[in-house]
Amino acid sequence: MEQEQQERKKILIVEDDQDIGRLYMELLQTETDCVVTLASEPLQALNVVEEFKPDLFILDYMLPYMDGLELYNRLHTIKGLENVPALFVTGILLDKQGKERGIIRMQKPFDTDMLLQTIENITTPLPSAP
């Protein structure tokens, strides 16, 4: 069982709106095979990643204490998380620098099917060439 959990993709959601956070959790737990953890603010997220090493960050941009981009930068300074992709689900337009760094943005309110497909695309490795 523990080995099975290790093989499952892990997603860390950072969302300060409790209703949206619960929606993410319910959606991802019922529609994907991912292990999902929710942090309600950036400082909690920075503590969570000490034990929970995600394969994907789903971040809100407007967060307390620091914005999502600053959190993204801080998370990527942690050993083992340097290349973890981030999906920003936000109403805020990200600047050119964010796009150049591989940040994926989805507009709020989001279509759940599109969100699930985007997560699938991000977390599924490309097949290796023969």
Disulfide bonds with the S-S distance in Angstrom:
none
